[in-house]
Amino acid sequence: MDISPTQFKRCDLVEATGRSWWDDSSLMDNVPNNAVSSRTAVFPGRYGSLDEVVDFVTGAAQAASVDADGVNAVQLAVDEACSNIIGHAYGGGGRGEIECTCHTAHDPCTVQLRDYGSPFDPSWVSDPDLECDLEERGEGGLGLYIMRRLVDKIHFECSSESGNVLTMVKRQETSG
């Protein structure tokens, strides 16, 4: 399976640099098509499923040779994303499902989470004010902020046909 920008036609990539996926197609450079594998699992949209989802993506991150710190980052980002899906898209009531697909190559690891809950657009969420006291900080935005810092690329797509799709890419850290 080849992971290419055409999979993400409907929406530009959302990331700290503001570049779109097409501006950084180097994510899959030098990775032969046969070196990429995919696994998909569907989990109940409830908080009790978080450990299972995290275990599933841990195996993918390790298969992509992501180092221990990177694996921890993927685990935390996926836990936060799934918590948001459960709490916001599904209202916390344990309804719906979370489809998790992991694409692995030697480097990078790509995790895609899909739900059919309430629509989500990251532009609706303001960046948190990290300078003010906790008591004065408005609610919301911190989880998305943290997810953006934990992974290398993050992409949101929402449509009535395909639901809410969050794609996160974590590359192997390079020393130097």
Contacts in CASP RR format, 6 or more apart in sequence:
PFRMAT RR
TARGET T0000
AUTHOR 0000-0000-0000
METHOD contacts of the structure
MODEL  1
MDISPTQFKRCDLVEATGRSWWDDSSLMDNVPNNAVSSRTAVFPGRYGSL
DEVVDFVTGAAQAASVDADGVNAVQLAVDEACSNIIGHAYGGGGRGEIEC
TCHTAHDPCTVQLRDYGSPFDPSWVSDPDLECDLEERGEGGLGLYIMRRL
VDKIHFECSSESGNVLTMVKRQETSG
1 33 0 8 1.000
1 36 0 8 1.000
1 37 0 8 1.000
1 38 0 8 1.000
1 103 0 8 1.000
2 28 0 8 1.000
2 33 0 8 1.000
2 36 0 8 1.000
3 27 0 8 1.000
3 28 0 8 1.000
3 36 0 8 1.000
3 103 0 8 1.000
3 110 0 8 1.000
4 28 0 8 1.000
5 21 0 8 1.000
5 22 0 8 1.000
5 25 0 8 1.000
8 21 0 8 1.000
8 155 0 8 1.000
8 157 0 8 1.000
8 167 0 8 1.000
10 157 0 8 1.000
10 159 0 8 1.000
11 155 0 8 1.000
11 156 0 8 1.000
11 157 0 8 1.000
11 158 0 8 1.000
12 20 0 8 1.000
12 21 0 8 1.000
13 19 0 8 1.000
13 20 0 8 1.000
13 21 0 8 1.000
13 24 0 8 1.000
13 153 0 8 1.000
13 154 0 8 1.000
13 155 0 8 1.000
14 122 0 8 1.000
14 148 0 8 1.000
14 154 0 8 1.000
14 155 0 8 1.000
14 156 0 8 1.000
15 148 0 8 1.000
15 153 0 8 1.000
15 154 0 8 1.000
15 155 0 8 1.000
16 148 0 8 1.000
16 149 0 8 1.000
21 153 0 8 1.000
21 155 0 8 1.000
24 153 0 8 1.000
27 108 0 8 1.000
27 152 0 8 1.000
27 153 0 8 1.000
27 169 0 8 1.000
27 171 0 8 1.000
28 36 0 8 1.000
28 105 0 8 1.000
28 108 0 8 1.000
31 105 0 8 1.000
31 106 0 8 1.000
31 107 0 8 1.000
35 105 0 8 1.000
35 106 0 8 1.000
36 103 0 8 1.000
36 104 0 8 1.000
36 105 0 8 1.000
37 63 0 8 1.000
37 103 0 8 1.000
37 104 0 8 1.000
37 105 0 8 1.000
38 101 0 8 1.000
38 102 0 8 1.000
38 103 0 8 1.000
38 104 0 8 1.000
39 56 0 8 1.000
39 60 0 8 1.000
39 101 0 8 1.000
39 102 0 8 1.000
39 104 0 8 1.000
40 99 0 8 1.000
40 100 0 8 1.000
40 101 0 8 1.000
40 102 0 8 1.000
41 56 0 8 1.000
41 99 0 8 1.000
41 100 0 8 1.000
42 97 0 8 1.000
42 98 0 8 1.000
42 99 0 8 1.000
42 100 0 8 1.000
43 49 0 8 1.000
43 52 0 8 1.000
43 53 0 8 1.000
43 56 0 8 1.000
43 82 0 8 1.000
43 97 0 8 1.000
43 98 0 8 1.000
43 99 0 8 1.000
43 100 0 8 1.000
44 94 0 8 1.000
44 96 0 8 1.000
44 97 0 8 1.000
44 98 0 8 1.000
45 82 0 8 1.000
45 85 0 8 1.000
45 86 0 8 1.000
45 90 0 8 1.000
45 94 0 8 1.000
45 95 0 8 1.000
45 96 0 8 1.000
45 97 0 8 1.000
45 98 0 8 1.000
45 115 0 8 1.000
46 86 0 8 1.000
46 92 0 8 1.000
46 93 0 8 1.000
46 94 0 8 1.000
47 83 0 8 1.000
47 86 0 8 1.000
47 92 0 8 1.000
47 94 0 8 1.000
49 82 0 8 1.000
49 98 0 8 1.000
50 79 0 8 1.000
50 82 0 8 1.000
50 83 0 8 1.000
53 78 0 8 1.000
53 79 0 8 1.000
53 82 0 8 1.000
53 98 0 8 1.000
53 100 0 8 1.000
54 75 0 8 1.000
54 78 0 8 1.000
54 79 0 8 1.000
56 100 0 8 1.000
56 102 0 8 1.000
57 74 0 8 1.000
57 75 0 8 1.000
57 78 0 8 1.000
57 100 0 8 1.000
57 102 0 8 1.000
57 111 0 8 1.000
58 71 0 8 1.000
58 74 0 8 1.000
58 75 0 8 1.000
59 102 0 8 1.000
60 102 0 8 1.000
60 103 0 8 1.000
60 104 0 8 1.000
60 109 0 8 1.000
60 111 0 8 1.000
61 70 0 8 1.000
61 71 0 8 1.000
61 74 0 8 1.000
61 75 0 8 1.000
61 104 0 8 1.000
61 109 0 8 1.000
61 170 0 8 1.000
62 71 0 8 1.000
63 104 0 8 1.000
63 109 0 8 1.000
64 104 0 8 1.000
64 105 0 8 1.000
64 106 0 8 1.000
64 107 0 8 1.000
64 108 0 8 1.000
64 109 0 8 1.000
64 170 0 8 1.000
64 172 0 8 1.000
65 106 0 8 1.000
65 107 0 8 1.000
65 172 0 8 1.000
66 74 0 8 1.000
66 107 0 8 1.000
66 109 0 8 1.000
66 170 0 8 1.000
66 171 0 8 1.000
66 172 0 8 1.000
67 172 0 8 1.000
67 173 0 8 1.000
69 173 0 8 1.000
70 170 0 8 1.000
70 173 0 8 1.000
73 150 0 8 1.000
73 151 0 8 1.000
73 170 0 8 1.000
74 109 0 8 1.000
74 111 0 8 1.000
74 150 0 8 1.000
74 151 0 8 1.000
74 168 0 8 1.000
74 170 0 8 1.000
76 146 0 8 1.000
76 150 0 8 1.000
77 111 0 8 1.000
77 146 0 8 1.000
77 147 0 8 1.000
77 150 0 8 1.000
77 151 0 8 1.000
77 168 0 8 1.000
77 170 0 8 1.000
78 100 0 8 1.000
78 111 0 8 1.000
78 113 0 8 1.000
78 168 0 8 1.000
80 143 0 8 1.000
80 146 0 8 1.000
80 147 0 8 1.000
81 113 0 8 1.000
81 147 0 8 1.000
81 166 0 8 1.000
81 168 0 8 1.000
82 98 0 8 1.000
82 113 0 8 1.000
84 120 0 8 1.000
84 143 0 8 1.000
84 144 0 8 1.000
85 98 0 8 1.000
85 113 0 8 1.000
85 115 0 8 1.000
85 117 0 8 1.000
85 164 0 8 1.000
86 92 0 8 1.000
86 93 0 8 1.000
86 94 0 8 1.000
86 98 0 8 1.000
87 93 0 8 1.000
88 118 0 8 1.000
88 120 0 8 1.000
89 115 0 8 1.000
89 117 0 8 1.000
89 118 0 8 1.000
89 120 0 8 1.000
89 164 0 8 1.000
90 96 0 8 1.000
90 115 0 8 1.000
90 117 0 8 1.000
90 118 0 8 1.000
91 118 0 8 1.000
96 115 0 8 1.000
96 116 0 8 1.000
96 117 0 8 1.000
97 115 0 8 1.000
97 116 0 8 1.000
98 113 0 8 1.000
98 114 0 8 1.000
98 115 0 8 1.000
99 113 0 8 1.000
99 114 0 8 1.000
99 115 0 8 1.000
100 111 0 8 1.000
100 112 0 8 1.000
100 113 0 8 1.000
100 114 0 8 1.000
101 111 0 8 1.000
101 112 0 8 1.000
101 114 0 8 1.000
102 109 0 8 1.000
102 110 0 8 1.000
102 111 0 8 1.000
102 112 0 8 1.000
103 109 0 8 1.000
103 110 0 8 1.000
103 112 0 8 1.000
104 110 0 8 1.000
106 172 0 8 1.000
107 171 0 8 1.000
107 172 0 8 1.000
108 152 0 8 1.000
108 169 0 8 1.000
108 170 0 8 1.000
108 171 0 8 1.000
108 172 0 8 1.000
109 169 0 8 1.000
109 170 0 8 1.000
109 171 0 8 1.000
110 167 0 8 1.000
110 168 0 8 1.000
110 169 0 8 1.000
110 170 0 8 1.000
111 167 0 8 1.000
111 168 0 8 1.000
111 169 0 8 1.000
111 170 0 8 1.000
112 165 0 8 1.000
112 166 0 8 1.000
112 167 0 8 1.000
112 168 0 8 1.000
113 165 0 8 1.000
113 166 0 8 1.000
113 167 0 8 1.000
113 168 0 8 1.000
114 162 0 8 1.000
114 163 0 8 1.000
114 164 0 8 1.000
114 165 0 8 1.000
114 166 0 8 1.000
115 163 0 8 1.000
115 164 0 8 1.000
116 163 0 8 1.000
116 164 0 8 1.000
117 163 0 8 1.000
117 164 0 8 1.000
119 158 0 8 1.000
119 163 0 8 1.000
119 164 0 8 1.000
120 156 0 8 1.000
120 158 0 8 1.000
120 164 0 8 1.000
121 156 0 8 1.000
121 158 0 8 1.000
122 144 0 8 1.000
122 156 0 8 1.000
125 140 0 8 1.000
125 141 0 8 1.000
125 144 0 8 1.000
126 140 0 8 1.000
126 141 0 8 1.000
127 141 0 8 1.000
127 145 0 8 1.000
128 137 0 8 1.000
128 138 0 8 1.000
128 140 0 8 1.000
128 141 0 8 1.000
128 142 0 8 1.000
128 145 0 8 1.000
129 136 0 8 1.000
129 137 0 8 1.000
129 138 0 8 1.000
130 145 0 8 1.000
147 154 0 8 1.000
147 168 0 8 1.000
148 154 0 8 1.000
150 170 0 8 1.000
151 168 0 8 1.000
151 169 0 8 1.000
151 170 0 8 1.000
152 169 0 8 1.000
152 170 0 8 1.000
152 171 0 8 1.000
153 167 0 8 1.000
153 168 0 8 1.000
153 169 0 8 1.000
154 166 0 8 1.000
154 167 0 8 1.000
154 168 0 8 1.000
154 169 0 8 1.000
155 165 0 8 1.000
155 166 0 8 1.000
155 167 0 8 1.000
155 168 0 8 1.000
156 164 0 8 1.000
156 165 0 8 1.000
156 166 0 8 1.000
156 167 0 8 1.000
157 164 0 8 1.000
157 165 0 8 1.000
157 166 0 8 1.000
157 167 0 8 1.000
158 164 0 8 1.000
158 165 0 8 1.000
END
